[in-house]
């Protein structure tokens, strides 16, 4: 079931996002034409041609979506189809008014002016692309905060604010001094606006441009000259500091800005030898669309392995048990939490390492008990004790190695199969737990196998039935259920409403409907 990287399905997600961004841009520009037609009536002909072009684009979009819809007879009456139709209807009415007498009568009554403003209904099209715009705004806000942190914008803002106040106060003070002590004489600072120009030269160049006429004025200019030299030195020092810090951070993971707030992100607590592989797998699984926040004592020294993979990886230095660090993790809006076991040294006790991991789990659980969490442990004793925490998955990687070694003894080469299935990448199939399609309710597992065998659009292999409670998913399942199997009767093999199907597929099956509410709230981490 492997497919080569660069296949059409691999590129489809990026192509779809590009097309969506193009449609969003067309919506913005088409809406901008409405006020421009009022402000620049002499360019009416140009604006009308642009309006026809945008309407043609929206019409093509409508027809393509209709043609690709699964239920073509129902599609024109769906919410988004009606919105798309309303987006092109006003312009179509204006075009018809040019050729049909009935519409010409309406035009004489100036109803078409109202029709022009009905183009504002295109704002409703943003409902379809709301999640795309939300991700764009979120990404822009985080990047802007990161840039401010890198250039130390707070410090520069304070310096320039003090310089601005010094300029304004100094110019006014020197003007009043010169006007009072130099009565009847014309000098460089006796003109109000001239004093602003001369003072800014003094402050930012450190050169005395013009000499005041009075002694108090000369004293003020001298003070301002010294302050200007200080400002120049401080600004130069800040710029050098920014450059040095930028050089020091080359090749390292970007630090999380203090002012930024992450949403729908994945948190990794700790750092060990599995860290790089986990980051790479999570990036591939999520398509690089979600931020990953790494929290550990040495987070600021972690290096990037691949610029593309680590583009949305951020580091937060500190102890995950510190309340201030827990606050900066943005746990209330996180989608997933991964707790890594500390790297084990010769002098370390596995129980002590597990105790630290469990403390991290409890700290996160106390802040947000609803966020899905997985924690890595070292010993079976800790695994048994941790079972009281609902909603947290614990694993001991050594157990998997032992079981895989036993399988390899019986079936040489099976490790390659396990490695492919457990590696999330762009050219391998993965496990998915998906709701049972409505067409399979009341049918058997064998019927499901035949159903997907006849599906030429997607390569899907059903491997089991999952009947877990909603609070504890993937805990009560049966792989390849057969009649007479222990714990199963013939009735239990029939799919019911609420059952889940365990499948192996190249990507998440298309029949699984992802609600926009789940996307907005981060409950569904979708690659498409």
Kinemage of the C-alpha trace (Angstrom):
@kinemage 1
@onewidth
@group {chain A} dominant
@subgroup {mainchain}
@vectorlist {calphas} color= white
{ca unk a 1} P 0.000 0.000 0.000
{ca unk a 2} L 3.000 2.294 -0.105
{ca unk a 3} L 2.929 5.163 -2.572
{ca unk a 4} L 5.779 7.268 -3.857
{ca unk a 5} L 6.344 10.734 -2.486
{ca unk a 6} L 5.048 13.292 -4.930
{ca unk a 7} L 2.042 11.266 -6.009
{ca unk a 8} L -1.129 13.230 -6.819
{ca unk a 9} L -2.712 12.382 -3.474
{ca unk a 10} L 0.331 13.648 -1.572
{ca unk a 11} L 0.215 16.958 -3.438
{ca unk a 12} L -3.569 17.297 -3.252
{ca unk a 13} L -3.581 18.906 0.193
{ca unk a 14} L -1.121 21.656 -0.745
{ca unk a 15} L -2.923 22.240 -4.054
{ca unk a 16} L -6.308 22.478 -2.301
{ca unk a 17} L -4.922 24.992 0.209
{ca unk a 18} L -3.458 27.086 -2.599
{ca unk a 19} L -6.775 27.112 -4.461
{ca unk a 20} L -8.638 28.074 -1.286
{ca unk a 21} L -6.240 30.967 -0.673
{ca unk a 22} L -6.757 32.073 -4.284
{ca unk a 23} L -10.562 32.070 -3.839
{ca unk a 24} L -10.229 33.999 -0.557
{ca unk a 25} L -8.084 36.613 -2.310
{ca unk a 26} L -10.703 36.899 -5.075
{ca unk a 27} L -13.411 37.473 -2.448
{ca unk a 28} L -11.384 40.278 -0.848
{ca unk a 29} L -10.656 42.012 -4.167
{ca unk a 30} L -14.222 41.649 -5.437
{ca unk a 31} L -15.564 43.236 -2.243
{ca unk a 32} L -13.045 46.069 -2.589
{ca unk a 33} L -14.575 46.931 -5.973
{ca unk a 34} L -17.846 48.063 -4.333
{ca unk a 35} L -16.433 51.167 -2.555
{ca unk a 36} L -14.010 51.829 -5.430
{ca unk a 37} L -16.922 52.131 -7.859
{ca unk a 38} L -18.340 54.906 -5.664
{ca unk a 39} L -15.053 56.715 -5.080
{ca unk a 40} L -13.769 56.443 -8.660
{ca unk a 41} L -16.794 56.498 -10.992
{ca unk a 42} L -14.609 57.425 -13.983
{ca unk a 43} L -13.022 53.936 -13.768
{ca unk a 44} L -16.400 52.208 -13.925
{ca unk a 45} L -15.584 50.304 -17.126
{ca unk a 46} L -12.388 48.798 -15.635
{ca unk a 47} L -14.148 47.837 -12.408
{ca unk a 48} L -16.983 46.208 -14.347
{ca unk a 49} L -14.542 44.033 -16.286
{ca unk a 50} L -12.862 42.979 -13.055
{ca unk a 51} L -16.270 42.204 -11.572
{ca unk a 52} L -17.098 39.959 -14.542
{ca unk a 53} L -13.765 38.182 -14.116
{ca unk a 54} L -14.337 37.501 -10.393
{ca unk a 55} L -17.908 36.360 -11.068
{ca unk a 56} L -16.620 33.933 -13.695
{ca unk a 57} L -14.126 32.519 -11.153
{ca unk a 58} L -16.875 32.048 -8.545
{ca unk a 59} L -19.148 30.465 -11.166
{ca unk a 60} L -16.440 27.977 -12.141
{ca unk a 61} L -15.906 27.175 -8.463
{ca unk a 62} L -19.643 26.560 -8.036
{ca unk a 63} L -19.842 24.251 -11.063
{ca unk a 64} L -16.709 22.288 -10.063
{ca unk a 65} L -17.948 21.764 -6.506
{ca unk a 66} L -21.310 20.643 -7.864
{ca unk a 67} L -19.671 18.208 -10.273
{ca unk a 68} L -17.459 16.734 -7.516
{ca unk a 69} L -20.266 16.468 -4.939
{ca unk a 70} L -21.247 12.941 -3.899
{ca unk a 71} L -24.985 13.778 -3.916
{ca unk a 72} L -25.362 16.053 -6.912
{ca unk a 73} L -29.153 16.285 -6.685
{ca unk a 74} L -29.004 17.505 -3.095
{ca unk a 75} L -25.912 19.736 -3.391
{ca unk a 76} L -27.646 22.892 -4.838
{ca unk a 77} L -29.824 23.035 -1.700
{ca unk a 78} L -26.981 22.769 0.808
{ca unk a 79} L -25.900 25.785 2.840
{ca unk a 80} L -22.588 26.432 1.113
{ca unk a 81} L -24.048 25.907 -2.353
{ca unk a 82} L -26.742 28.524 -1.680
{ca unk a 83} L -24.061 30.957 -0.450
{ca unk a 84} L -21.971 30.357 -3.579
{ca unk a 85} L -25.017 30.987 -5.741
{ca unk a 86} L -25.833 34.236 -3.921
{ca unk a 87} L -22.251 35.378 -4.543
{ca unk a 88} L -22.713 35.296 -8.337
{ca unk a 89} L -26.436 36.089 -8.625
{ca unk a 90} L -26.226 39.948 -8.362
{ca unk a 91} L -23.745 40.247 -11.217
{ca unk a 92} L -25.743 37.806 -13.344
{ca unk a 93} L -28.838 39.973 -12.814
{ca unk a 94} L -26.924 43.067 -13.973
{ca unk a 95} L -25.705 41.219 -17.069
{ca unk a 96} L -29.251 40.086 -17.861
{ca unk a 97} L -30.492 43.663 -17.457
{ca unk a 98} L -28.440 44.641 -20.481
{ca unk a 99} L -30.251 42.184 -22.777
{ca unk a 100} L -33.784 41.555 -21.554
{ca unk a 101} L -36.644 44.056 -21.556
{ca unk a 102} L -38.070 42.865 -18.239
{ca unk a 103} L -34.806 43.567 -16.491
{ca unk a 104} L -34.446 46.876 -18.327
{ca unk a 105} L -37.681 48.039 -16.651
{ca unk a 106} L -36.200 47.141 -13.292
{ca unk a 107} L -33.082 49.036 -14.265
{ca unk a 108} L -35.124 52.155 -15.026
{ca unk a 109} L -36.494 52.018 -11.482
{ca unk a 110} L -32.880 51.900 -10.283
{ca unk a 111} L -33.317 48.587 -8.577
{ca unk a 112} L -29.971 47.571 -9.977
{ca unk a 113} L -28.304 49.930 -7.517
{ca unk a 114} L -29.636 47.721 -4.777
{ca unk a 115} L -28.486 44.674 -6.722
{ca unk a 116} L -24.948 46.070 -6.804
{ca unk a 117} L -24.857 46.270 -3.035
{ca unk a 118} L -26.178 42.721 -2.829
{ca unk a 119} L -22.680 41.710 -3.865
{ca unk a 120} L -21.833 42.203 -0.194
{ca unk a 121} L -23.437 38.799 0.274
{ca unk a 122} L -20.066 37.439 -0.794
{ca unk a 123} L -19.007 38.040 2.784
{ca unk a 124} L -20.940 34.866 3.560
{ca unk a 125} L -18.418 32.891 1.506
{ca unk a 126} L -15.926 33.442 4.326
{ca unk a 127} L -17.996 30.958 6.358
{ca unk a 128} L -16.632 28.185 4.141
{ca unk a 129} L -13.059 29.390 4.537
{ca unk a 130} L -13.335 30.439 8.183
{ca unk a 131} L -10.989 27.735 9.456
{ca unk a 132} L -8.413 28.555 6.772
{ca unk a 133} L -8.508 32.263 7.704
{ca unk a 134} L -8.346 31.376 11.393
{ca unk a 135} L -5.162 29.350 10.881
{ca unk a 136} L -3.658 32.143 8.783
{ca unk a 137} L -4.373 34.783 11.455
{ca unk a 138} L -3.052 32.513 14.201
{ca unk a 139} L 0.138 31.811 12.268
{ca unk a 140} L 0.628 35.507 11.470
{ca unk a 141} L 0.116 36.507 15.118
{ca unk a 142} L 2.647 33.945 16.357
{ca unk a 143} L 5.199 34.927 13.699
{ca unk a 144} L 4.741 38.600 14.536
{ca unk a 145} L 5.271 37.900 18.252
{ca unk a 146} L 8.355 35.826 17.441
{ca unk a 147} L 9.812 38.636 15.338
{ca unk a 148} L 9.151 41.169 18.125
{ca unk a 149} L 10.920 38.883 20.583
{ca unk a 150} L 13.911 38.394 18.288
{ca unk a 151} L 14.472 42.112 17.686
{ca unk a 152} L 13.703 42.961 21.324
{ca unk a 153} L 10.952 45.310 20.184
{ca unk a 154} L 9.967 46.274 23.745
{ca unk a 155} L 13.412 47.723 24.444
{ca unk a 156} L 13.591 49.547 21.123
{ca unk a 157} L 10.100 50.954 21.577
{ca unk a 158} L 11.050 52.392 24.987
{ca unk a 159} L 14.253 53.923 23.615
{ca unk a 160} L 12.503 55.588 20.684
{ca unk a 161} L 9.670 56.751 22.953
{ca unk a 162} L 12.158 58.458 25.294
{ca unk a 163} L 13.948 59.957 22.301
{ca unk a 164} L 10.666 61.272 20.892
{ca unk a 165} L 9.651 62.848 24.209
{ca unk a 166} L 13.106 64.382 24.579
{ca unk a 167} L 12.830 65.811 21.060
{ca unk a 168} L 9.401 67.372 21.628
{ca unk a 169} L 10.155 68.693 25.120
{ca unk a 170} L 13.611 69.920 24.099
{ca unk a 171} L 12.338 71.747 20.997
{ca unk a 172} L 9.567 73.501 22.912
{ca unk a 173} L 11.798 74.331 25.873
{ca unk a 174} L 14.548 75.776 23.668
{ca unk a 175} L 12.051 77.786 21.615
{ca unk a 176} L 10.563 79.341 24.754
{ca unk a 177} L 14.022 80.063 26.173
{ca unk a 178} L 15.248 81.723 22.993
{ca unk a 179} L 12.020 83.689 22.560
{ca unk a 180} L 12.326 85.008 26.123
{ca unk a 181} L 16.051 85.836 26.284
{ca unk a 182} L 16.608 86.864 22.645
{ca unk a 183} L 13.903 89.485 22.205
{ca unk a 184} L 14.209 91.283 18.884
{ca unk a 185} L 16.931 88.938 17.536
{ca unk a 186} L 16.481 86.257 14.887
{ca unk a 187} L 18.214 82.985 15.644
{ca unk a 188} L 18.054 79.313 14.645
{ca unk a 189} L 15.730 78.483 17.539
{ca unk a 190} L 13.461 81.537 17.552
{ca unk a 191} L 11.247 79.924 14.907
{ca unk a 192} L 8.964 77.280 16.429
{ca unk a 193} L 9.155 74.670 13.658
{ca unk a 194} L 12.832 75.405 12.953
{ca unk a 195} L 13.656 74.440 16.530
{ca unk a 196} L 12.195 70.944 15.924
{ca unk a 197} L 14.448 70.440 12.913
{ca unk a 198} L 17.623 71.616 14.663
{ca unk a 199} L 16.967 69.588 17.831
{ca unk a 200} L 16.415 66.335 15.949
{ca unk a 201} L 19.799 66.872 14.237
{ca unk a 202} L 21.407 67.409 17.637
{ca unk a 203} L 19.790 64.298 19.127
{ca unk a 204} L 20.357 61.761 16.358
{ca unk a 205} L 23.590 62.948 14.759
{ca unk a 206} L 25.414 64.221 17.828
{ca unk a 207} L 26.427 67.371 15.917
{ca unk a 208} L 25.519 70.860 17.033
{ca unk a 209} L 23.858 72.290 13.947
{ca unk a 210} L 23.151 75.901 15.012
{ca unk a 211} L 24.272 77.847 18.064
{ca unk a 212} L 21.590 79.360 20.334
{ca unk a 213} L 21.796 83.100 21.029
{ca unk a 214} L 21.230 82.972 24.796
{ca unk a 215} L 23.340 81.332 27.499
{ca unk a 216} L 20.428 79.253 28.912
{ca unk a 217} L 19.727 78.084 25.378
{ca unk a 218} L 23.342 76.957 24.933
{ca unk a 219} L 23.175 75.045 28.201
{ca unk a 220} L 20.000 73.267 27.038
{ca unk a 221} L 21.540 72.361 23.685
{ca unk a 222} L 24.621 70.997 25.463
{ca unk a 223} L 22.421 68.773 27.660
{ca unk a 224} L 20.458 67.600 24.608
{ca unk a 225} L 23.706 66.937 22.751
{ca unk a 226} L 24.909 64.658 25.565
{ca unk a 227} L 21.538 62.888 25.639
{ca unk a 228} L 21.717 62.396 21.869
{ca unk a 229} L 25.135 60.761 22.197
{ca unk a 230} L 23.690 58.469 24.890
{ca unk a 231} L 20.696 57.568 22.705
{ca unk a 232} L 22.978 56.771 19.774
{ca unk a 233} L 25.121 54.514 21.970
{ca unk a 234} L 22.132 52.704 23.461
{ca unk a 235} L 20.531 52.120 20.056
{ca unk a 236} L 23.829 50.861 18.629
{ca unk a 237} L 24.219 48.513 21.608
{ca unk a 238} L 20.698 47.159 21.128
{ca unk a 239} L 21.293 46.497 17.436
{ca unk a 240} L 24.562 44.691 18.192
{ca unk a 241} L 22.801 42.667 20.898
{ca unk a 242} L 20.096 41.636 18.419
{ca unk a 243} L 22.677 40.534 15.842
{ca unk a 244} L 24.725 38.595 18.417
{ca unk a 245} L 21.630 36.852 19.739
{ca unk a 246} L 20.535 35.983 16.211
{ca unk a 247} L 23.940 34.422 15.488
{ca unk a 248} L 23.826 32.474 18.749
{ca unk a 249} L 20.377 31.078 17.898
{ca unk a 250} L 21.340 29.922 14.381
{ca unk a 251} L 20.456 26.256 13.936
{ca unk a 252} L 18.496 26.100 17.205
{ca unk a 253} L 14.785 25.754 17.836
{ca unk a 254} L 12.883 29.036 17.985
{ca unk a 255} L 12.049 30.147 21.511
{ca unk a 256} L 8.388 30.730 22.349
{ca unk a 257} L 7.727 34.468 22.723
{ca unk a 258} L 6.362 35.582 26.070
{ca unk a 259} L 3.530 37.538 24.474
{ca unk a 260} L 2.359 34.866 22.045
{ca unk a 261} L -0.395 32.381 22.715
{ca unk a 262} L -0.498 29.011 20.964
{ca unk a 263} L -3.709 27.191 20.090
{ca unk a 264} L -4.385 23.604 18.991
{ca unk a 265} L -0.700 22.817 19.531
{ca unk a 266} L 1.074 19.637 20.623
{ca unk a 267} L 3.143 19.872 23.814
{ca unk a 268} L 6.188 17.659 24.381
{ca unk a 269} L 7.413 17.631 27.989
{ca unk a 270} L 11.014 16.531 28.385
{ca unk a 271} L 13.770 15.590 26.015
{ca unk a 272} L 15.447 12.238 25.386
{ca unk a 273} L 16.800 10.120 22.550
{ca unk a 274} L 13.266 9.621 21.136
{ca unk a 275} L 12.629 13.340 20.852
{ca unk a 276} L 13.789 13.917 17.265
{ca unk a 277} L 11.883 10.924 15.897
{ca unk a 278} L 8.704 11.967 17.701
{ca unk a 279} L 8.934 15.494 16.302
{ca unk a 280} L 9.427 14.126 12.798
{ca unk a 281} L 6.499 11.700 13.118
{ca unk a 282} L 4.138 14.293 14.602
{ca unk a 283} L 5.073 16.754 11.847
{ca unk a 284} L 4.355 14.142 9.161
{ca unk a 285} L 1.108 13.048 10.826
{ca unk a 286} L -0.229 16.600 11.146
{ca unk a 287} L 1.094 17.758 7.775
{ca unk a 288} L 3.105 20.499 9.501
{ca unk a 289} L -0.073 22.485 10.252
{ca unk a 290} L 0.104 22.467 14.042
{ca unk a 291} L 2.701 24.025 16.312
{ca unk a 292} L 4.799 21.787 18.540
{ca unk a 293} L 5.966 23.205 21.889
{ca unk a 294} L 8.942 21.512 23.560
{ca unk a 295} L 9.252 22.185 27.302
{ca unk a 296} L 12.391 21.176 29.178
{ca unk a 297} L 15.256 22.620 31.201
{ca unk a 298} L 17.571 22.612 28.173
{ca unk a 299} L 14.968 23.606 25.562
{ca unk a 300} L 16.928 26.712 24.544
{ca unk a 301} L 19.909 24.596 23.444
{ca unk a 302} L 17.987 22.092 21.287
{ca unk a 303} L 19.091 22.141 17.652
{ca unk a 304} L 17.044 21.836 14.490
{ca unk a 305} L 17.569 18.753 12.372
{ca unk a 306} L 15.548 19.821 9.355
{ca unk a 307} L 14.421 23.398 8.692
{ca unk a 308} L 11.129 22.268 7.116
{ca unk a 309} L 10.244 19.866 9.939
{ca unk a 310} L 11.136 22.355 12.700
{ca unk a 311} L 9.482 25.369 11.057
{ca unk a 312} L 6.619 25.276 13.567
{ca unk a 313} L 8.496 23.816 16.520
{ca unk a 314} L 9.027 26.134 19.494
{ca unk a 315} L 11.001 25.701 22.695
{ca unk a 316} L 10.154 26.817 26.225
{ca unk a 317} L 12.966 26.602 28.758
{ca unk a 318} L 12.002 25.702 32.310
{ca unk a 319} L 10.725 23.070 34.686
{ca unk a 320} L 7.321 21.714 33.569
{ca unk a 321} L 6.334 21.549 37.245
{ca unk a 322} L 6.794 25.305 37.662
{ca unk a 323} L 3.350 27.027 37.753
{ca unk a 324} L 4.693 29.918 35.642
{ca unk a 325} L 5.903 27.482 32.969
{ca unk a 326} L 2.603 25.598 33.087
{ca unk a 327} L 0.839 28.898 32.462
{ca unk a 328} L 3.022 29.701 29.459
{ca unk a 329} L 2.324 26.286 27.898
{ca unk a 330} L -1.254 27.402 27.062
{ca unk a 331} L -2.577 24.058 28.271
{ca unk a 332} L -6.193 25.160 28.110
{ca unk a 333} L -5.978 25.426 24.301
{ca unk a 334} L -3.570 22.524 23.642
{ca unk a 335} L -4.665 19.555 21.523
{ca unk a 336} L -2.282 16.859 22.738
{ca unk a 337} L 0.408 16.403 25.407
{ca unk a 338} L 3.349 13.984 25.204
{ca unk a 339} L 5.394 13.299 28.361
{ca unk a 340} L 8.812 11.852 27.555
{ca unk a 341} L 10.785 9.881 30.093
{ca unk a 342} L 14.100 11.456 31.061
{ca unk a 343} L 17.242 10.031 29.496
{ca unk a 344} L 18.556 7.305 31.775
{ca unk a 345} L 22.127 7.420 33.016
{ca unk a 346} L 24.116 4.726 34.815
{ca unk a 347} L 23.510 6.239 38.244
{ca unk a 348} L 19.780 6.870 37.695
{ca unk a 349} L 17.069 4.761 39.257
{ca unk a 350} L 14.223 3.910 36.821
{ca unk a 351} L 11.681 4.431 39.609
{ca unk a 352} L 12.932 7.961 40.226
{ca unk a 353} L 12.633 8.738 36.509
{ca unk a 354} L 9.082 7.388 36.461
{ca unk a 355} L 8.201 9.434 39.547
{ca unk a 356} L 9.309 12.611 37.769
{ca unk a 357} L 7.288 11.657 34.687
{ca unk a 358} L 4.212 10.978 36.808
{ca unk a 359} L 4.603 14.347 38.557
{ca unk a 360} L 4.558 16.042 35.148
{ca unk a 361} L 1.444 14.085 34.171
{ca unk a 362} L -0.321 15.052 37.410
{ca unk a 363} L 0.655 18.721 36.957
{ca unk a 364} L -0.782 18.787 33.435
{ca unk a 365} L -3.826 16.764 34.491
{ca unk a 366} L -4.542 19.252 37.250
{ca unk a 367} L -4.496 22.135 34.780
{ca unk a 368} L -6.493 20.489 31.997
{ca unk a 369} L -7.915 17.021 32.550
{ca unk a 370} L -9.608 16.970 29.127
{ca unk a 371} L -6.523 17.218 26.926
{ca unk a 372} L -5.464 13.805 25.492
{ca unk a 373} L -2.120 12.800 26.974
{ca unk a 374} L 0.408 10.020 26.456
{ca unk a 375} L 3.307 9.402 28.848
{ca unk a 376} L 6.409 7.254 28.540
{ca unk a 377} L 7.459 5.188 31.568
{ca unk a 378} L 10.379 2.915 32.399
{ca unk a 379} L 8.933 0.208 34.695
{ca unk a 380} L 5.843 -1.987 34.919
{ca unk a 381} L 5.285 -0.965 38.550
{ca unk a 382} L 4.776 2.670 37.543
{ca unk a 383} L 2.522 1.556 34.687
{ca unk a 384} L 0.259 -0.277 37.127
{ca unk a 385} L 0.149 2.641 39.569
{ca unk a 386} L -0.647 5.172 36.830
{ca unk a 387} L -3.791 3.402 35.684
{ca unk a 388} L -5.978 5.470 38.026
{ca unk a 389} L -5.631 8.536 35.760
{ca unk a 390} L -8.460 8.411 33.228
{ca unk a 391} L -7.782 9.752 29.777
{ca unk a 392} L -3.991 9.336 30.015
{ca unk a 393} L -2.238 6.668 27.967
{ca unk a 394} L 0.925 5.186 29.457
{ca unk a 395} L 3.427 3.033 27.669
{ca unk a 396} L 6.688 1.237 28.427
{ca unk a 397} L 8.724 1.112 25.249
{ca unk a 398} L 10.661 -1.929 26.516
{ca unk a 399} L 7.446 -3.995 26.379
{ca unk a 400} L 7.046 -3.314 22.694
{ca unk a 401} L 10.622 -4.376 22.050
{ca unk a 402} L 10.139 -7.631 23.941
{ca unk a 403} L 6.948 -8.515 22.090
{ca unk a 404} L 8.436 -7.600 18.723
{ca unk a 405} L 11.490 -9.776 19.431
{ca unk a 406} L 9.213 -12.724 20.163
{ca unk a 407} L 7.296 -12.138 16.942
{ca unk a 408} L 10.534 -11.935 14.958
{ca unk a 409} L 11.598 -15.339 16.280
{ca unk a 410} L 8.415 -16.924 14.939
{ca unk a 411} L 8.179 -14.793 11.770
{ca unk a 412} L 11.560 -13.596 10.465
{ca unk a 413} L 11.275 -10.205 8.757
{ca unk a 414} L 8.169 -9.120 10.676
{ca unk a 415} L 10.100 -6.198 12.198
{ca unk a 416} L 10.130 -4.488 8.792
{ca unk a 417} L 6.327 -4.640 8.672
{ca unk a 418} L 6.031 -3.234 12.192
{ca unk a 419} L 8.489 -0.486 11.376
{ca unk a 420} L 6.480 0.573 8.314
{ca unk a 421} L 3.153 0.523 10.172
{ca unk a 422} L 4.468 2.431 13.183
{ca unk a 423} L 6.262 5.099 11.135
{ca unk a 424} L 4.105 8.043 10.112
{ca unk a 425} L 5.451 9.360 6.817
{ca unk a 426} L 4.245 10.512 3.423
{ca unk a 427} L 4.806 7.161 1.744
{ca unk a 428} L 3.393 4.603 4.188
{ca unk a 429} L 0.022 3.369 5.401
{ca unk a 430} L -1.136 4.009 8.968
{ca unk a 431} L -3.730 2.818 11.488
{ca unk a 432} L -6.964 4.804 11.833
{ca unk a 433} L -9.988 4.363 14.085
{ca unk a 434} L -13.015 5.732 12.217
{ca unk a 435} L -16.804 5.620 12.692
{ca unk a 436} L -18.510 2.755 10.891
{ca unk a 437} L -20.173 3.991 7.650
{ca unk a 438} L -23.962 4.026 7.825
{ca unk a 439} L -24.138 1.578 4.906
{ca unk a 440} L -22.377 -1.084 7.038
{ca unk a 441} L -24.600 -0.789 10.127
{ca unk a 442} L -26.306 -4.160 10.626
{ca unk a 443} L -23.706 -6.007 8.560
{ca unk a 444} L -20.814 -8.240 9.560
{ca unk a 445} L -17.074 -7.657 9.588
{ca unk a 446} L -16.743 -9.902 6.514
{ca unk a 447} L -19.235 -7.648 4.694
{ca unk a 448} L -17.019 -4.661 5.581
{ca unk a 449} L -13.984 -6.411 4.108
{ca unk a 450} L -15.845 -7.082 0.852
{ca unk a 451} L -17.217 -3.523 0.816
{ca unk a 452} L -13.771 -1.919 0.920
{ca unk a 453} L -12.344 -4.545 -1.429
{ca unk a 454} L -14.714 -3.265 -4.130
{ca unk a 455} L -13.800 0.389 -3.464
{ca unk a 456} L -11.457 1.510 -6.243
{ca unk a 457} L -11.136 5.100 -5.012
{ca unk a 458} L -9.345 4.366 -1.734
{ca unk a 459} L -7.093 1.574 -0.476
{ca unk a 460} L -8.602 0.645 2.905
{ca unk a 461} L -8.091 -2.609 4.826
{ca unk a 462} L -10.413 -3.178 7.857
{ca unk a 463} L -8.645 -5.028 10.661
{ca unk a 464} L -10.990 -4.824 13.655
{ca unk a 465} L -14.009 -3.481 15.544
{ca unk a 466} L -13.695 -0.935 18.350
{ca unk a 467} L -16.513 -0.678 20.923
{ca unk a 468} L -14.712 1.420 23.513
{ca unk a 469} L -16.396 3.977 25.714
{ca unk a 470} L -16.178 7.541 24.456
{ca unk a 471} L -14.176 8.557 27.547
{ca unk a 472} L -11.594 5.790 26.957
{ca unk a 473} L -11.153 5.292 23.184
{ca unk a 474} L -9.256 2.348 21.706
{ca unk a 475} L -9.433 0.279 24.899
{ca unk a 476} L -12.076 -2.329 23.966
{ca unk a 477} L -11.528 -3.649 20.478
{ca unk a 478} L -11.330 -6.941 18.638
{ca unk a 479} L -9.030 -7.569 15.692
{ca unk a 480} L -10.350 -9.676 12.791
{ca unk a 481} L -13.472 -10.943 14.651
{ca unk a 482} L -14.680 -14.321 13.492
{ca unk a 483} L -17.665 -16.516 14.408
{ca unk a 484} L -16.915 -18.646 17.447
{ca unk a 485} L -14.049 -16.446 18.585
{ca unk a 486} L -13.611 -16.259 22.355
{ca unk a 487} L -15.814 -13.576 23.846
{ca unk a 488} L -17.797 -13.083 20.657
{ca unk a 489} L -21.142 -14.458 19.619
{ca unk a 490} L -22.531 -14.216 16.129
{ca unk a 491} L -24.714 -11.246 17.148
{ca unk a 492} L -21.765 -9.218 18.411
{ca unk a 493} L -20.063 -9.376 15.016
{ca unk a 494} L -22.771 -7.183 13.492
{ca unk a 495} L -21.942 -3.490 13.345
{ca unk a 496} L -24.094 -1.219 15.479
{ca unk a 497} L -24.575 2.533 15.646
{ca unk a 498} L -21.642 4.048 17.537
{ca unk a 499} L -19.165 1.295 16.613
{ca unk a 500} L -15.759 2.195 15.279
{ca unk a 501} L -13.745 0.461 12.610
{ca unk a 502} L -9.994 -0.091 12.892
{ca unk a 503} L -8.497 0.242 9.398
{ca unk a 504} L -5.144 0.480 7.667
{ca unk a 505} L -5.102 3.206 5.036
{ca unk a 506} L -2.734 5.562 3.267
{ca unk a 507} L -4.612 8.590 4.634
{ca unk a 508} L -7.716 9.217 6.680
{ca unk a 509} L -10.665 7.718 4.728
{ca unk a 510} L -12.746 10.246 2.845
{ca unk a 511} L -16.057 8.931 4.161
{ca unk a 512} L -15.111 10.236 7.626
{ca unk a 513} L -16.814 13.602 7.992
{ca unk a 514} L -14.762 16.097 10.011
{ca unk a 515} L -16.970 18.748 11.576
{ca unk a 516} L -15.780 22.344 11.548
{ca unk a 517} L -16.510 22.527 15.255
{ca unk a 518} L -13.959 19.763 15.848
{ca unk a 519} L -11.408 21.606 13.723
{ca unk a 520} L -11.998 24.949 15.456
{ca unk a 521} L -11.662 23.379 18.901
{ca unk a 522} L -8.655 21.266 17.930
{ca unk a 523} L -10.292 17.946 18.767
{ca unk a 524} L -9.574 16.771 15.224
{ca unk a 525} L -6.019 17.112 13.928
{ca unk a 526} L -6.606 16.772 10.208
{ca unk a 527} L -3.935 16.567 7.517
{ca unk a 528} L -6.262 17.535 4.681
